[in-house]
Amino acid sequence: MDSAQPLAFGPYHLDRKSGTLWRGDQPVRIRPQVVALLAYLAERPGQIISAKLLRQHAWQGVHVSNVVFRVCIHELRQALQDDPDSPKYLETIRGRGYRFCAPVNVPGELPQLQTPTVIGRTRELEQLRDCLTQARYGQRQFVFVSGEAGMGKTALVDTFLSSLANSADTWIAQGYGIEHTGPMEAYLPILEAFGSLVRGTFGAQLTEVLNQAAPTWLRQLPMLIPQAERGQHSLDVPASTRARMIREFVDALGLLSAERLVILVLEDLHWSDPRLLTCLAQ
């Protein structure tokens, strides 16, 4: 990508030569570090960029605190009028970094939304597609993508999922395990996966299913509960209901998959609470 060419996305275009962001014919005032963050992300649409790499680029190796970095991310979202709960441009990938999720145009080139490139993984991709075929015939599939760090597991999964991005009959929910040094929330990756459906176009359907089959899970997702009703729902899950959560999870997936194919992607399960693994084993 020619660094002298402007980048266009939605109603915006970024003049990288002057460091100016425009909305239509109106300039948007943002600080140089915010421009640097935006340029680095928009030059790599679809790629997950770590916070560490973004800081290194925007501040050219000078150490800055997490607070300063998060303020810049907030300013960038404000400049793009982007809602972090339903992002059009800047998506937070919990525990991993940020992704510019809008197609980017460069004059004289086709719009691009890059997907990871995998080399030498044809066999693995075919195995995933075979499992997909079985799932479409109603046979549930449970797949582990395992290996040493840096082998391209995430790139493999992202490449597979990108081929399904325009499938109207498929729901893709993603959650991530996060390394903890203390107590952790047992079902956080699944809750995050449900939340990814909420941020899409399936919030109403998900709320209906959880209300019908998994009310205990619904209480853990306050964004799905109408504001007027939130005081009626306790977020605490007593130990006596944890077995019930497993049953409700299975029932909810059954209802969701009755209408569409559901692909649940959970990364970094080795950092998850054992109760989550018990839930998945059902």
Backbone as numpy.savetxt, mean C-alpha at the origin, in Angstrom:
# Nx Ny Nz CAx CAy CAz Cx Cy Cz
15.07 8.71 -18.34 14.22 9.90 -18.34 15.11 11.14 -18.34
14.92 12.02 -19.31 15.71 13.24 -19.44 15.40 14.18 -18.27
16.44 14.50 -17.45 16.22 15.32 -16.27 15.88 16.77 -16.61
16.08 17.17 -17.88 15.75 18.54 -18.27 14.28 18.70 -18.63
13.59 17.60 -18.88 12.19 17.66 -19.28 11.29 17.79 -18.05
10.21 18.56 -18.19 9.25 18.65 -17.08 8.50 17.33 -16.91
8.00 17.11 -15.71 7.20 15.94 -15.40 5.76 16.40 -15.20
4.81 15.72 -15.84 3.40 16.09 -15.73 2.61 14.95 -15.11
1.72 15.29 -14.17 0.85 14.30 -13.53 -0.38 15.03 -13.04
-1.55 14.47 -13.40 -2.79 15.15 -13.05 -2.79 16.57 -13.58
-3.23 17.57 -12.79 -3.21 18.96 -13.24 -1.86 19.64 -12.99
-0.86 18.89 -12.53 0.42 19.47 -12.15 1.49 19.20 -13.20
2.50 20.05 -13.23 3.74 19.70 -13.91 4.91 20.32 -13.14
5.99 19.58 -13.08 7.17 19.97 -12.32 8.28 20.33 -13.29
8.70 21.60 -13.26 9.83 22.07 -14.06 11.10 21.77 -13.26
11.80 20.73 -13.65 12.97 20.32 -12.87 14.16 21.26 -13.05
14.19 22.01 -14.16 15.31 22.93 -14.38 15.23 24.11 -13.42
14.02 24.65 -13.23 13.86 25.80 -12.34 13.45 25.39 -10.93
13.05 24.12 -10.76 12.59 23.68 -9.45 11.24 24.25 -9.08
10.37 24.41 -10.08 9.05 25.02 -9.86 7.96 24.00 -10.13
7.02 23.93 -9.20 5.83 23.10 -9.37 4.68 23.98 -9.82
3.98 23.56 -10.87 2.85 24.32 -11.41 1.58 23.49 -11.31
0.49 24.16 -10.95 -0.85 23.58 -11.07 -1.56 24.38 -12.14
-1.73 23.77 -13.32 -2.23 24.53 -14.46 -1.22 25.61 -14.80
-1.66 26.87 -14.81 -0.74 27.98 -15.09 -0.37 28.75 -13.84
-0.63 28.16 -12.66 -0.34 28.82 -11.40 0.81 28.11 -10.68
1.85 28.85 -10.29 2.94 28.22 -9.54 2.50 27.86 -8.13
3.02 26.74 -7.62 2.75 26.29 -6.26 4.02 26.50 -5.44
3.92 27.27 -4.38 5.11 27.61 -3.61 5.46 26.47 -2.64
6.61 25.86 -2.86 7.13 24.83 -1.97 8.63 25.00 -1.84
9.18 24.52 -0.73 10.60 24.68 -0.44 11.45 23.75 -1.33
12.73 24.10 -1.51 13.60 23.28 -2.38 13.67 21.81 -1.97
13.71 21.53 -0.66 13.78 20.13 -0.23 12.52 19.37 -0.63
11.37 20.05 -0.59 10.12 19.41 -0.98 10.12 19.15 -2.49
10.65 20.11 -3.26 10.80 19.90 -4.71 11.69 18.70 -4.98
12.79 18.59 -4.23 13.71 17.48 -4.43 13.04 16.14 -4.12
12.24 16.10 -3.07 11.50 14.88 -2.74 10.54 14.52 -3.87
9.80 15.51 -4.33 8.81 15.27 -5.38 9.48 14.79 -6.66
10.57 15.44 -7.05 11.25 15.05 -8.29 11.76 13.62 -8.21
12.36 13.27 -7.07 12.93 11.92 -6.93 11.83 10.86 -7.00
10.70 11.14 -6.38 9.58 10.19 -6.40 8.93 10.12 -7.77
8.67 11.28 -8.39 7.96 11.32 -9.67 8.81 10.77 -10.80
10.13 10.79 -10.65 11.00 10.18 -11.65 10.97 8.65 -11.59
10.38 8.13 -10.51 10.33 6.67 -10.30 8.91 6.24 -9.94
7.94 6.55 -10.79 6.56 6.21 -10.44 6.37 4.71 -10.29
5.61 4.34 -9.25 5.34 2.93 -9.01 6.37 2.23 -8.16
7.51 2.86 -7.92 8.56 2.23 -7.12 8.43 2.64 -5.66
8.72 1.72 -4.76 8.73 2.02 -3.33 10.12 2.54 -2.97
10.16 3.78 -2.44 11.43 4.44 -2.10 11.48 4.58 -0.58
12.56 4.13 0.02 12.68 4.21 1.47 12.84 5.65 1.93
12.43 5.91 3.17 12.60 7.24 3.75 14.08 7.60 3.83
14.92 6.62 4.11 16.35 6.88 4.20 16.91 7.38 2.88
16.52 6.75 1.79 17.00 7.16 0.47 16.47 8.54 0.10
15.21 8.83 0.44 14.65 10.14 0.16 15.38 11.23 0.93
15.69 10.96 2.19 16.43 11.95 2.99 17.81 12.20 2.41
18.49 11.13 2.02 19.83 11.27 1.46 19.81 12.12 0.20
18.77 11.94 -0.62 18.70 12.68 -1.87 18.33 14.14 -1.63
17.29 14.39 -0.85 16.78 15.76 -0.69 17.74 16.64 0.10
18.47 16.05 1.06 19.37 16.85 1.89 20.83 16.56 1.57
21.07 15.85 0.49 22.42 15.60 -0.02 23.37 15.09 1.07
22.89 14.10 1.81 23.74 13.45 2.80 23.77 14.10 4.15
23.18 15.30 4.30 23.14 15.97 5.60 22.07 15.31 6.46
22.42 14.97 7.71 21.46 14.30 8.58 20.34 15.24 8.98
19.10 14.76 8.88 17.94 15.50 9.35 17.09 14.56 10.20
16.36 15.13 11.13 15.54 14.32 12.02 14.31 13.79 11.30
13.68 12.78 11.89 12.44 12.24 11.35 11.35 13.29 11.32
11.36 14.19 12.32 10.33 15.23 12.38 10.45 16.15 11.18
11.67 16.59 10.86 11.88 17.47 9.70 11.43 16.77 8.42
11.81 15.51 8.30 11.43 14.76 7.09 9.92 14.65 6.96
9.23 14.33 8.06 7.78 14.16 8.01 7.08 15.47 7.72
7.64 16.57 8.20 7.07 17.89 7.88 7.13 18.13 6.37
8.24 17.76 5.75 8.37 17.93 4.30 7.39 17.05 3.55
7.21 15.83 4.01 6.23 14.95 3.38 4.83 15.55 3.51
4.52 16.12 4.68 3.23 16.77 4.88 3.08 17.97 3.95
4.13 18.77 3.79 4.07 19.92 2.89 3.87 19.48 1.44
4.51 18.38 1.07 4.34 17.87 -0.29 2.90 17.46 -0.54
2.30 16.76 0.42 0.90 16.36 0.26 -0.01 17.59 0.20
0.28 18.60 1.00 -0.52 19.82 0.95 -0.40 20.49 -0.42
0.81 20.53 -0.96 1.02 21.16 -2.26 0.26 20.44 -3.36
0.17 19.11 -3.24 -0.53 18.31 -4.26 -2.01 18.13 -3.92
-2.46 18.72 -2.79 -3.84 18.57 -2.34 -4.20 17.08 -2.27
-3.28 16.31 -1.69 -3.40 14.86 -1.66 -3.83 14.39 -0.27
-4.79 13.48 -0.23 -5.29 12.93 1.02 -4.51 11.65 1.34
-3.77 11.59 2.45 -2.98 10.39 2.75 -3.84 9.14 2.95
-5.12 9.31 3.30 -6.00 8.15 3.48 -6.55 7.64 2.16
-6.51 8.46 1.12 -6.96 8.05 -0.21 -6.08 8.74 -1.25
-4.80 8.34 -1.30 -3.82 9.11 -2.09 -3.99 8.97 -3.60
-3.82 10.08 -4.28 -3.78 10.08 -5.74 -2.34 10.14 -6.25
-1.44 10.67 -5.41 -0.06 10.89 -5.85 0.97 10.20 -4.95
0.90 10.48 -3.64 1.93 9.97 -2.75 1.34 8.97 -1.77
1.78 7.72 -1.89 1.26 6.64 -1.07 2.30 6.21 -0.05
1.89 6.10 1.20 2.77 5.58 2.24 2.66 4.06 2.28
3.80 3.39 2.15 3.85 1.93 2.24 4.43 1.62 3.62
3.57 1.27 4.53 3.94 1.17 5.93 5.13 0.24 6.15
6.12 0.76 6.86 7.30 -0.03 7.18 8.31 -0.12 6.06
8.00 0.48 4.88 8.90 0.32 3.74 9.28 1.64 3.08
8.36 2.60 3.04 8.71 3.86 2.42 7.52 4.52 1.74
7.78 5.13 0.58 6.76 5.90 -0.13 6.78 5.54 -1.62
5.61 5.72 -2.25 5.50 5.39 -3.67 4.68 6.49 -4.36
5.19 6.98 -5.49 4.42 7.91 -6.31 3.49 7.07 -7.17
2.18 7.18 -6.91 1.23 6.23 -7.48 0.43 6.76 -8.66
0.79 7.94 -9.20 0.09 8.49 -10.36 0.94 8.28 -11.62
0.29 8.05 -12.78 1.06 8.01 -14.02 1.74 9.35 -14.28
2.95 9.29 -14.80 3.74 10.50 -15.06 4.00 10.62 -16.55
3.77 11.82 -17.08 4.02 12.09 -18.49 5.27 12.93 -18.65
6.05 12.60 -19.66 7.18 13.42 -20.09 6.91 13.81 -21.54
7.02 15.10 -21.91 6.74 15.49 -23.30 7.48 14.62 -24.30
6.71 14.10 -25.26 7.29 13.25 -26.29 7.40 11.80 -25.90
6.98 11.45 -24.69 7.04 10.07 -24.24 5.66 9.62 -23.79
5.45 8.31 -23.71 4.19 7.77 -23.23 4.12 7.88 -21.72
2.92 7.99 -21.16 2.79 7.98 -19.70 3.41 6.72 -19.13
3.99 6.85 -17.95 4.63 5.69 -17.36 4.25 5.53 -15.91
4.05 4.30 -15.54 3.92 3.91 -14.14 4.74 2.65 -14.00
5.97 2.82 -13.55 6.93 1.73 -13.60 6.54 0.60 -12.66
6.83 -0.60 -13.08 6.69 -1.76 -12.21 8.04 -2.43 -12.09
8.30 -3.10 -11.00 9.60 -3.72 -10.81 9.89 -4.74 -11.92
11.17 -4.80 -12.30 11.60 -5.75 -13.31 12.21 -6.97 -12.63
11.74 -8.14 -12.99 12.31 -9.36 -12.43 12.98 -10.13 -13.55
14.16 -10.63 -13.25 14.94 -11.36 -14.24 15.15 -12.78 -13.73
14.90 -13.75 -14.59 15.14 -15.14 -14.22 14.12 -15.70 -13.26
12.91 -15.15 -13.26 11.87 -15.61 -12.35 10.64 -16.10 -13.12
10.84 -16.53 -14.35 9.72 -17.00 -15.16 9.01 -18.17 -14.51
9.76 -19.11 -13.98 9.17 -20.29 -13.36 8.31 -19.89 -12.16
8.83 -18.98 -11.32 8.08 -18.57 -10.14 6.81 -17.83 -10.52
6.88 -16.97 -11.54 5.69 -16.26 -12.00 4.65 -17.24 -12.54
5.11 -18.25 -13.24 4.17 -19.26 -13.75 3.50 -20.01 -12.61
4.25 -20.29 -11.55 3.65 -20.96 -10.39 2.57 -20.09 -9.76
2.84 -18.80 -9.65 1.82 -17.89 -9.09 0.60 -17.84 -9.99
0.80 -17.83 -11.28 -0.34 -17.79 -12.22 -1.13 -19.09 -12.18
-0.43 -20.21 -11.99 -1.14 -21.48 -11.85 -2.03 -21.47 -10.60
-1.50 -20.93 -9.51 -2.31 -20.81 -8.29 -3.50 -19.90 -8.51
-3.30 -18.83 -9.27 -4.39 -17.91 -9.58 -5.49 -18.62 -10.35
-5.10 -19.44 -11.30 -6.09 -20.20 -12.08 -6.90 -21.11 -11.17
-6.22 -21.80 -10.26 -6.93 -22.68 -9.33 -7.89 -21.89 -8.45
-7.45 -20.70 -8.01 -8.31 -19.87 -7.18 -9.55 -19.41 -7.94
-9.38 -19.11 -9.22 -10.54 -18.69 -10.02 -11.55 -19.82 -10.17
-11.10 -21.06 -10.03 -12.01 -22.20 -10.06 -12.55 -22.55 -8.67
-12.30 -21.68 -7.69 -12.87 -21.87 -6.37 -12.02 -22.65 -5.39
-10.77 -22.95 -5.74 -9.88 -23.69 -4.84 -8.95 -22.70 -4.13
-9.14 -22.56 -2.83 -8.31 -21.62 -2.09 -6.83 -22.01 -2.18
-5.98 -21.00 -2.30 -4.55 -21.21 -2.43 -3.82 -20.47 -1.31
-2.78 -21.11 -0.77 -1.95 -20.50 0.27 -0.51 -20.61 -0.21
0.12 -19.48 -0.51 1.43 -19.48 -1.16 2.44 -18.74 -0.30
3.62 -19.34 -0.09 4.73 -18.67 0.56 5.75 -18.28 -0.50
6.18 -17.02 -0.49 7.30 -16.57 -1.31 8.44 -16.30 -0.33
9.40 -17.19 -0.29 10.43 -17.12 0.74 11.81 -17.08 0.10
12.79 -16.66 0.90 14.17 -16.60 0.42 14.96 -15.58 1.21
16.24 -15.48 0.92 17.11 -14.54 1.62 16.75 -13.10 1.24
17.12 -12.18 2.12 16.89 -10.76 1.85 17.62 -10.33 0.58
16.95 -9.52 -0.22 17.56 -9.00 -1.44 17.41 -9.90 -2.66
16.68 -11.01 -2.53 16.54 -11.94 -3.66 15.47 -11.49 -4.65
14.70 -10.46 -4.32 13.69 -9.97 -5.25 12.30 -10.52 -4.99
12.02 -10.91 -3.74 10.70 -11.47 -3.43 9.60 -10.43 -3.66
9.83 -9.21 -3.16 8.82 -8.16 -3.33 8.63 -7.81 -4.79
9.72 -7.72 -5.54 9.62 -7.41 -6.97 8.82 -8.49 -7.70
9.03 -9.74 -7.32 8.28 -10.85 -7.93 6.79 -10.70 -7.68
6.42 -10.45 -6.41 5.01 -10.31 -6.06 4.41 -9.08 -6.74
5.14 -7.96 -6.71 4.61 -6.74 -7.33 4.41 -6.91 -8.83
5.31 -7.64 -9.49 5.16 -7.90 -10.92 3.92 -8.74 -11.18
3.71 -9.75 -10.36 2.51 -10.58 -10.49 1.25 -9.76 -10.27
1.23 -8.94 -9.23 0.04 -8.14 -8.93 -0.22 -7.08 -10.00
0.84 -6.53 -10.59 0.66 -5.49 -11.61 -0.10 -6.02 -12.82
0.01 -7.33 -13.07 -0.71 -7.92 -14.20 -2.21 -8.02 -13.92
-2.60 -7.82 -12.65 -4.01 -7.91 -12.26 -4.60 -6.55 -11.92
-3.83 -5.49 -12.13 -4.25 -4.17 -11.67 -5.57 -3.73 -12.28
-5.86 -4.15 -13.50 -7.09 -3.72 -14.18 -8.17 -4.78 -14.19
-8.03 -5.79 -13.32 -9.03 -6.86 -13.27 -10.20 -6.43 -12.39
-11.35 -6.20 -13.00 -12.51 -5.71 -12.25 -13.06 -6.76 -11.29
-12.72 -8.03 -11.53 -13.28 -9.10 -10.69 -12.33 -9.53 -9.58
-11.31 -8.72 -9.30 -10.29 -9.10 -8.33 -10.09 -8.01 -7.29
-10.09 -8.40 -6.02 -9.76 -7.50 -4.91 -8.37 -7.87 -4.42
-7.48 -6.90 -4.37 -6.12 -7.12 -3.88 -5.94 -6.32 -2.59
-5.67 -7.02 -1.50 -5.48 -6.39 -0.19 -4.06 -6.70 0.28
-3.33 -5.69 0.72 -1.95 -5.87 1.12 -1.70 -5.32 2.53
-0.95 -6.08 3.31 -0.55 -5.65 4.65 0.89 -6.07 4.89
1.52 -5.45 5.88 2.94 -5.64 6.10 3.25 -5.90 7.57
4.07 -6.90 7.82 4.59 -7.11 9.16 5.70 -6.11 9.43
5.79 -5.62 10.66 6.77 -4.62 11.03 7.56 -5.11 12.23
8.88 -4.93 12.19 9.73 -5.36 13.30 9.42 -4.54 14.54
9.26 -5.21 15.67 8.96 -4.56 16.94 9.99 -4.99 17.98
10.24 -4.10 18.93 11.10 -4.46 20.06 10.29 -4.71 21.31
8.98 -4.44 21.27 8.10 -4.66 22.41 6.83 -5.35 21.96
5.76 -5.25 22.76 4.49 -5.87 22.39 3.97 -5.35 21.06
3.32 -6.21 20.32 2.79 -5.81 19.02 1.32 -6.17 18.92
0.62 -5.46 18.05 -0.79 -5.77 17.81 -0.88 -7.04 16.98
-1.68 -7.99 17.45 -1.64 -9.35 16.90 -1.97 -9.41 15.42
-2.98 -8.69 14.99 -3.51 -8.87 13.64 -3.26 -7.64 12.75
-2.23 -6.86 13.08 -2.00 -5.60 12.38 -1.88 -5.74 10.87
-1.12 -6.71 10.32 -1.04 -6.80 8.86 -2.39 -7.05 8.19
-3.26 -7.86 8.83 -4.58 -8.10 8.24 -5.43 -6.83 8.32
-5.36 -6.13 9.45 -6.10 -4.88 9.57 -5.63 -3.87 8.53
-4.32 -3.84 8.29 -3.80 -2.94 7.27 -4.28 -3.35 5.88
-4.36 -4.66 5.65 -4.85 -5.15 4.36 -6.31 -4.74 4.14
-7.14 -4.91 5.18 -8.52 -4.44 5.08 -8.56 -2.94 4.82
-7.66 -2.20 5.49 -7.60 -0.76 5.28 -7.25 -0.39 3.85
-6.42 -1.21 3.18 -6.07 -0.92 1.78 -7.29 -1.05 0.88
-8.23 -1.95 1.22 -9.48 -2.03 0.47 -10.34 -0.81 0.72
-10.32 -0.31 1.95 -11.11 0.88 2.29 -10.65 2.06 1.47
-9.31 2.20 1.30 -8.77 3.35 0.57 -9.06 3.25 -0.92
-9.47 2.07 -1.38 -9.87 1.93 -2.78 -11.34 2.25 -2.95
-12.00 1.47 -3.76 -13.42 1.73 -4.04 -14.33 0.73 -3.35
-13.77 -0.01 -2.38 -14.53 -1.12 -1.81 -14.92 -0.89 -0.35
-14.81 0.35 0.13 -15.09 0.62 1.53 -16.49 0.22 1.95
-17.49 0.55 1.13 -18.88 0.25 1.50 -19.12 -1.25 1.54
-18.60 -1.98 0.54 -18.79 -3.43 0.52 -18.09 -4.09 1.70
-16.88 -3.61 2.01 -16.14 -4.20 3.13 -16.86 -3.95 4.44
-17.37 -2.76 4.63 -18.11 -2.45 5.86 -19.31 -3.37 6.01
-20.03 -3.58 4.92 -21.21 -4.44 4.97 -20.85 -5.87 5.34
-19.77 -6.38 4.75 -19.35 -7.75 5.03 -18.89 -7.89 6.47
-18.07 -6.96 6.95 -17.57 -7.05 8.32 -18.70 -6.89 9.33
-19.64 -6.01 9.03 -20.77 -5.84 9.93 -21.60 -7.11 10.03
-21.67 -7.84 8.92 -22.47 -9.06 8.88 -21.73 -10.26 9.47
-20.44 -10.41 9.08 -19.73 -11.65 9.42 -18.61 -11.48 10.44
-18.11 -10.26 10.61 -16.93 -10.07 11.47 -17.01 -8.77 12.25
-18.01 -8.64 13.14 -18.15 -7.38 13.89 -16.97 -7.09 14.80
-16.29 -8.14 15.28 -15.12 -7.91 16.13 -14.00 -7.23 15.35
-13.83 -7.61 14.10 -12.84 -6.95 13.24 -13.26 -5.53 12.91
-14.54 -5.34 12.70 -15.04 -4.00 12.37 -14.68 -3.01 13.48
-14.74 -3.46 14.73 -14.43 -2.56 15.84 -12.97 -2.13 15.84
-12.11 -2.90 15.16 -10.69 -2.54 15.08 -10.40 -1.60 13.90
-11.42 -1.26 13.13 -11.26 -0.38 11.97 -12.21 0.81 12.11
-11.89 1.73 13.01 -12.82 2.83 13.28 -13.13 3.70 12.08
-12.24 3.70 11.06 -12.54 4.51 9.88 -13.77 4.01 9.12
-14.19 2.75 9.41 -15.37 2.19 8.76 -16.66 2.46 9.54
-16.51 2.91 10.77 -17.67 3.12 11.61 -18.12 4.58 11.51
-19.39 4.85 11.23 -19.85 6.24 11.17 -19.48 7.00 12.44
-19.16 8.28 12.28 -18.71 9.09 13.40 -19.68 9.04 14.58
-20.96 9.07 14.29 -21.97 9.11 15.35 -22.02 7.82 16.15
-21.49 6.71 15.58 -21.59 5.41 16.24 -20.29 4.98 16.91
-19.21 5.75 16.74 -17.90 5.28 17.21 -17.85 5.12 18.72
-18.57 5.94 19.47 -18.55 5.83 20.91 -19.18 4.55 21.42
-19.96 3.88 20.57 -20.64 2.66 20.97 -19.76 1.43 20.82
-18.58 1.59 20.19 -17.74 0.44 19.88 -16.45 0.52 20.69
-16.16 -0.50 21.46 -14.89 -0.59 22.18 -13.83 -1.17 21.25
-12.60 -0.61 21.30 -11.52 -1.11 20.46 -10.76 -2.26 21.12
-11.01 -2.48 22.40 -10.32 -3.56 23.10 -10.88 -4.91 22.70
-9.98 -5.89 22.53 -10.39 -7.25 22.19 -10.07 -8.16 23.36
-11.04 -8.54 24.16 -10.77 -9.44 25.29 -10.21 -10.77 24.81
-9.45 -11.41 25.69 -8.85 -12.69 25.32 -9.89 -13.72 24.92
-11.08 -13.64 25.54 -12.12 -14.62 25.25 -12.66 -14.52 23.83
-12.40 -13.39 23.15 -12.94 -13.21 21.80 -11.90 -13.49 20.72
-10.66 -13.81 21.10 -9.62 -13.98 20.08 -9.90 -15.19 19.19
-10.41 -16.27 19.78 -10.78 -17.43 18.96 -11.91 -17.05 18.01
-12.82 -16.20 18.50 -13.92 -15.77 17.65 -13.40 -14.94 16.48
-12.34 -14.15 16.69 -11.80 -13.35 15.60 -11.32 -14.23 14.45
-10.74 -15.38 14.79 -10.29 -16.29 13.74 -11.48 -16.79 12.92
-12.53 -17.20 13.62 -13.72 -17.68 12.91 -14.35 -16.57 12.06
-14.43 -15.37 12.62 -15.00 -14.25 11.87 -14.16 -13.93 10.63
-12.83 -14.02 10.76 -11.95 -13.74 9.63 -12.22 -14.71 8.48
-12.36 -15.98 8.81 -12.65 -16.99 7.78 -14.00 -16.72 7.13
-15.00 -16.39 7.95 -16.34 -16.10 7.41 -16.32 -14.87 6.52
-15.60 -13.83 6.93 -15.55 -12.60 6.14 -14.88 -12.84 4.79
-13.77 -13.60 4.79 -13.13 -13.90 3.51 -14.05 -14.71 2.60
-14.84 -15.61 3.20 -15.77 -16.38 2.41 -16.81 -15.50 1.73
-17.34 -14.51 2.45 -18.32 -13.60 1.85 -17.69 -12.70 0.81
-16.49 -12.18 1.11 -15.82 -11.31 0.14 -15.52 -12.05 -1.16
-15.06 -13.29 -1.04 -14.67 -14.05 -2.23 -15.87 -14.62 -2.98
-17.07 -14.54 -2.39 -18.26 -14.99 -3.12 -18.58 -14.05 -4.27
-18.17 -12.80 -4.15 -18.46 -11.81 -5.19 -17.30 -11.61 -6.15
-16.08 -11.62 -5.61 -14.89 -11.41 -6.43 -13.76 -12.29 -5.90
-12.77 -12.50 -6.76 -11.56 -13.17 -6.33 -10.82 -12.25 -5.36
-10.39 -12.77 -4.21 -9.68 -11.99 -3.21 -8.24 -12.49 -3.12
-7.29 -11.58 -3.29 -5.88 -11.89 -3.12 -5.39 -11.11 -1.91
-5.01 -11.83 -0.87 -4.52 -11.23 0.37 -3.01 -11.41 0.41
-2.26 -10.31 0.37 -0.80 -10.33 0.36 -0.31 -9.80 1.69
0.41 -10.62 2.44 0.98 -10.22 3.73 2.49 -10.40 3.65
3.22 -9.30 3.77 4.68 -9.36 3.68 5.33 -9.37 5.06
6.53 -9.95 5.10 7.34 -9.99 6.32 6.60 -10.65 7.48
6.04 -11.84 7.21 5.32 -12.56 8.25 6.22 -12.99 9.40
7.54 -13.05 9.18 8.44 -13.45 10.26 8.46 -12.43 11.39
7.91 -11.23 11.14 7.82 -10.22 12.19 6.43 -10.18 12.84
5.58 -11.09 12.46 4.20 -11.05 12.93 4.03 -11.80 14.25
2.97 -11.44 14.96 2.60 -12.12 16.19 2.13 -13.54 15.87
2.47 -14.53 16.70 2.04 -15.93 16.43 0.53 -16.08 16.28
-0.25 -15.20 16.91 -1.70 -15.30 16.77 -2.15 -15.05 15.34
-1.42 -14.21 14.61 -1.74 -13.98 13.21 -1.51 -15.25 12.41
-0.39 -15.94 12.67 -0.10 -17.18 11.94 -1.17 -18.23 12.22
-1.63 -18.28 13.47 -2.72 -19.22 13.82 -3.96 -18.89 13.03
-4.26 -17.60 12.90 -5.43 -17.16 12.14 -5.33 -17.59 10.68
-4.16 -17.40 10.08 -3.97 -17.74 8.67 -4.04 -19.25 8.45
-3.63 -20.02 9.45 -3.63 -21.48 9.31 -5.03 -22.04 9.20
-6.05 -21.25 9.55 -7.42 -21.74 9.46 -7.92 -21.73 8.01
